[in-house]
Amino acid sequence: MNNKQIPYKIYLEESELPKQWYNVRADMKNKPAPLLDPNTRQPMTVEGLSEVFCTELARQELNETDAYIDIPQEIVDFYKMYRPSPLVRAYCLEKALDTPAHIYYKFEGNNTSGSHKLNSAIAQAYYAKQQGLKGVTTETGAGQWGTALSMASAYFGLDCKVFMVKCSYEQKPHRREVMRTYGASVTPSPSETTEVGRKILEEFPGTSGSLGCAISEAVEAATSREGYRYVLGSVLNQVLLHQTVIGLEAMSACDKYDIKPDVIIGCAGGGSNLGGLISPFMGRKLRGEADYEFIAVEPSSCPTLTRGKYVYDYCDTGKVCPLAKMYTLGSGFIPAASHAGGLRYHGMSSVLSQLYDDGLMKAVSVKQTEVFEAAQKFARVEGILPAPESSHAIKVAMDEAIKCKETGEEKTILFGLTGTGYFDMVSYQKFNDGIMSDYVPTDEEIANALAKCPDF
């Protein structure tokens, strides 16, 4: 255990900003299963993926041999506006919990988008611009990804069309208006503007929507327009790759002060922030250089890892995207309209699914009232109002710290604080008013959704 005084906030120098992304697949003994064409069920090629995604992003998606991929200088220069982000020692939280544990969090909320999502949004917008495209389409759950992509698209002069999950569109009008301020068009999903949206509305009348629905609409909108491509804010290998700037900075800051995390925790929806935080540390574990305990935290309302099945499934409700082998609840699973909109995806990143299946990380699910209790306590002592998604990690980090109090262990805990919750006040209001409820899907609901997964 490091005994020297650690600053409240550890900042790296601008010169220490990562110049390469880290590709954990290069160090994985068991590689993630390949994406499959939904029609032929053969592995996707760069050419096939390029019909939907930017060509360079398609290459990154399929690259599992290069451990490090250079970050273009224009992206590095953009990162300098808000990176490196701080690694914070949560002294006040430690005191409030009366724990011998040392708690750190990597804070990703110091940018206009309010979250970690900008790390990949700017990269994807850059490659779209380099390809000479007119614009991009996407989906967004809680709105952080849509906000980030709107900002990145404006920076490069690209048109941006966002399909926002209906319940979030209604719960978070201010996030929607930030997107519009940056020039994006925002449509509640499912909508009548696409063929797949109309089909979903017919099958699920009155639905509050899901990320799977919004993805289907965004893909259709991209493929039906000349000069457009679809971009995704989580789940895909390319997104986890871009987000490794989080883990690379965190690891450098820890090394700088001889900090050795014992437990590393992140919230888990599609996997972008969790994968971004843990990948460089996981690389050390895979290479036998160090050992860590990794914990993925997901909502009980959408328990992909803890109650899902590890099979090939469609990445979207409309079944137009490639098939991915992942932990899934079924592409037709539409979770309750929980307040952590960014964690309402039915599947989990193929990379994280493989690591979890190999026993290299753990997963727990937590109820949203417990999450908001933890968020409130954190806000009162640490002075940051956390996003509901991030608060899942806070909840489990606090649980781990309390265990240390009970056992007397001096563990070092690191978690990802992926963004701020200042646009999530409707959620906080419902919690403060005592009208927030917990929803946990039944075994029958999950079984019915899983029954519709491809049979092969």
N, C-alpha and C positions, 0 to 999 in steps of 0.2 A: 504494500500500500504506500503510495506516495504521500509523504508528510509535509512537503514544502507548501507554502501558502499559494493557493490558486486564485487568480483574479476572478471577480464575478463574471466578467466577460472576456473570453479569449478570442482575440482577433488575429488572423493571419495578415501578413503584409500583402499588398496587391501583387507583388512579384511572386508570391506563393500560390496564387490562383492556379488551379489545375489547368494544364495545357492539353491534356488528353483525357478522354473518358475511359473508364475501365469496363471491360467486357468479361463478366464472371463466367460466362459459358466456356471460355477458353480453358479455365481451370477445373471445370466440372468433369468428373469421371463419367457420370451418367448424364449425357446431354438431354435437354428437353426434346420431346418428340416433335417431329416436324409439323408445320402447318399443312393442312391438306386442302386441295381444291374441293369445294362443296359439290361439284358435279362429277368429276372423275375420281375423286378421293385419292389422287396422287399428290406427292409432296409439291408444295408451291415453289415456283421458280421466281427469280428476279423479274423476268418478263411478265409473268402472271400477276405478281403483286404490283408491278408498275402501272397496271391498268387502274388501280385504285389509289396507290400511294406514290409519292415522289420516288424517282428511280434510286437516288442515293439512299433514301430511307429504306427502300426495299432491300438494298445491299446490306445495310446495317442490320436489318431484321434477320437476315439469314446467315450472318457472319458469326461463326462459333469457333474460329481459330485464332483471331487476332485479340490478344489480351488488352491492348491499348489502341485506341483510335484517336487520331489527332482532332482537336477542336479547331475549326477554322478561326482565323484571327478576328474576323468581324464579329463572331459570336463571343469570343473572349473579351473583346472590347465592350460589347453590350453587357456581359456579365459584370464588368467592372463598375457599372452603375449601382449595383446592389450586393455584389459579392467581393470578397469572401464574407459569408454570414457568420454571426458569432456562435461560439460554443459557450453556453452559460452554465455556471455552477449554481445550482438551486439552493443556496445557503438558507434562504428563508423557509423554503419548503422542508428542508432537512430539520430545521429547528421546530417547525410546527408539528412535524410528525415524530419528533424526539427519537430520531433514528440514527444509528451509527453508520448507516449507508451514506455514500457520497453520490449525489444525484446530479447529472448533467443533461442538458437538452440542447439540441442543435436547432436554432430558431430560424425559420424560413419565411417569416412574415414581413420582413423589411423591404417590401417592394410594392408598387401600386396594385398589383394583382392580389396581394395579401397572402400569397402561398408559394409553395415550392414549384407550382405548375409552370411558372415562367421559364424555368431552366430548360424544359423541353420545347415549350411553345416557340421560343426564339430560334431554336435550332431547326424545328420543322418549317417555320416560316422562311428562314434563310434558304433552306434547300428548295422550297417552292419557288422563291424568287430567282434563285440560280438557274432553275429549270425553265424560267420564262413563263410561269403560269399566271393566270389572271387572279385566281383566288383559291380559297380553301373552304371546306365545310367540316363541321364537327358536331359532337354532342357535348352536353355538360350536365352534371348532376347538381351539385350544390352551387355551381356557378364559378368556382375558382378557375377551372380549366378554360371555360368560355371567356372569362375576363382576361386571363393570361394570353390566350390566342388572339383576342381582339386587339390587345395592346401590341403584340408582336406583329400582327398583320398590318396595323396602322404604321408601325415603324418601317416596314418594307413596302408600303403602298399596295397591299393586297386586299381584295375583297374578302370578307369573312361572313359566312352564314352559319349560325349556331342554332341547333335544335336542343332546347332546354327541357329537361324532364318536367312534366306538367306541374307536379306538386311543388317542386322548387321554384318554378316560374311564378307560381302563386304565392309561395311563402317568402320569397326573397326578391321583391321588386327592385330594391336598390342595387343588388348585384346585376340584375338585368339592365338597369339604366347605365351602369358603368360600361357594360359591353356596348350599348348603343352610343355612348359618348365617344368611344373609340372607333365608331363607324360600323360596327357589326349589325347585321339584322338578326333578330332573336325570335324564334318560333317555338311555342309550347308543344311538346311532344308527348303522345302521338297527335298528329295533325291531319287535316284534310288536304294538305299541300302536296303529299306524296302518295303514290299508289300503295306502298307498304304501310304507311300511316293509316290510310283508310281501311285496309284489311285488318290491322290491329284493333282499330276502333270498333269494327264490326264484330270481331271475336271477343273483345273485352270492353264492352260498352261502359262508359263512365270511368275508365281506368285512370289512375293518377300517374301512369307512365312508369318507365324504368329506363336505365341506361341502355339496356338491350334494345328497347324500342327506338330510342333516340339515335343509336348507332345506325340502325337499319335505314332510318330516314336520311341521315347525313350521307351515308354511302350512296343511296339512290340520287340524292341531290348532286353529288359530285360526279357520278358516272353519267348522268344525263346532261351535263353541261360541258361544252368545249372549254379547255384551258383550266379546269378545276381538278383538284385532288382532295381526297379525304385525309384528315389527320386525327389521331387519337391521343388522348391525354393520359392513358394508363395501359396496363395489361401487356402491351406489345414489348418485344425485346428492345426495340430501338428507344422506347420511352425510358425503360429502366436504365439503359446505357447512358442517356443524357442526364438522368437524375443522379448518376454516381458522383457528380460534383459535390453533392451533399456529403456522402460517405468519405470521399477523398479528403475534403476539407476537415471533416470531423477527425479522421484518422491522423492527419498532419498536426492538428491542434493538440490531440491527445499525446502524440509522440513528442511534441515540443515541451510538454510539461510532465512527461513520464507518467501519464495516466493510462491505466490498463482497465478498460471496461470488462466487467464480469458478465453483465447482462445487457443486451441491446434490444430495444423494444420499439415497435412502430405499429401504427394503425394499418389495417389491411382492407382494401376494397378491391381494386384491380391489381394493386401491387407497386405503383410507381414510387411512392415515397419510401415504403418499406424496403423495396429492392434497391433504391438509390442510396439509402442509409447503410444497409448491411452489406452490400456487394463487396466493397473493398476489404471489409473485415472478414467476410466469408471467404474471400480469396486467400487470406492468410491462413484461415482454418483448413481450407482444402489443400493448401500446399504444406500443411504441417508446421507452420511457423508460429501459430498461436491458437488458443482455444477460447471460444466465447459461447454463451448461451443466447440464442436468438428467440424472441417471442413475437409472433404476429397476433394482433388484437383486432377482432372483427365484431360487428354488432350482432346480438342474438337474433335480431330480426332478419339478418341475411348471413347465416353462418356457413359460408362457403367451404372453408377448410375443416371446420369442426364437425359439420354434419353433411357435407357434400360428398360426391363420388368422383374418383379419379378416372375419367373417361374422355374420349373425344366428344366434343360438343360444339354447337354453333356459337360463335362469339356475339351473335345478335338475335333478337327475337324474330326478326323477319327472315332469318336463315339465308342471307345473301353474302355473308362474310365467310372467310375460310374457317375450316374446322380446326380447333386446337385441343390438344390433350391437356386437360387441366382439372383441378378440383372445381366442380360445378354443382349448382342446384337445378340445372336445366335452363335452357335458353328461354323457356316460356314462364319461368318463375318471376313473378312480379311482387317484390317485397312490399311490406307496409310502408306508408308514407312517413318514414322516420325522419328525424331532423338532421341526421348525418348523411345528406344526400350523396356525398362523394363516395360512400361505402355501400351503395345499393346495387352493386353489379353482381350478376349471377355466377360469374366465374373468377378464377384467380390466374394471374400470370403463369405461363407455362414454366418459366424459370423457377419461380417460387414454389409452384406445385411440385416440381421435381425435387427441389431441395427439401421440402416438407416430407414428401414421400420417402426420401432417403434417410429421414430421421435427423437431418442437420439443423432443423429449427422446430419450435413448438408453436402451437396456436391455442388461443383461448377466445371465448366470446363473452361479451358483457352487455347488460341491459342499459337502455339509454338513460333511465332515471339515475342509475349508479354513475354513469358517465358524466351527467350534468352536475351531480353532487361533487365529483372530483374536479370538474372544471371550475365550479364556483370556489372551492377551497383554494385551488391553484391561483385563480385570479386575485383572490383576497390577499394572498401572501407574496406572490411573485410579480403582481402588477401588470400582467398581460391577460387580456380576455382571449382564451383560446378558441379555435374553431371546433365545432362538435366532433369532426373527424379526428383531429389531433387529441381531443380529450379522451378518446379510447386508450391511447398510449399513456396518457397521464394517469388514468385510473389504474392500469396495471403496474406502472412504475411506482405508484404510491403503495399498491398492494405488496410489491416486492420489497419496498423500503420498510414496511410494517413487519414483514416476515423477519427482516434483519434485526429489528428491534426485539422481536420475540426470541430470536436465537442468539443475538449478540454478535452476528457476523458483520464485518465491515466490507460489504460488497460495494463495488462501483457500478452504478446503473446509468446507462445512456439511453435517452429516448428522443424521438423526432417530434418537434413541435412544428408541424407543417404549415401552420398559418393562423391568422387571427379570426375572431368571431364577430367582428363589429357589424357585419351584414347579416348576422344570424340572430338578431334580437327577438324575432318572433318566437324562435325556439326557446331562448332564455326566458321570455315572458311566460310561455306556457309552463316552463319548469317552476319559475318563481310563483306563479298563480296556483300551482299544485294540480294542474289539469293535464300534465304530461303523463302518458301511460306507456307501458311496456308491451310490446307484441313479440311473441315467439311463435314461429310457424309450427304447425303440428307435423308429426312424422308423415301423416297421410298427404298433406299439402306438398311436402318435399318429394315424397315418393311419386305422386302424380306428375310433378314437373319432370322428374328424372326419367320417368317412363317414356318420355318423348325424345330422349337423347338418341342420336343415331345408333343403330344396332349393327355393330361390326367390331 
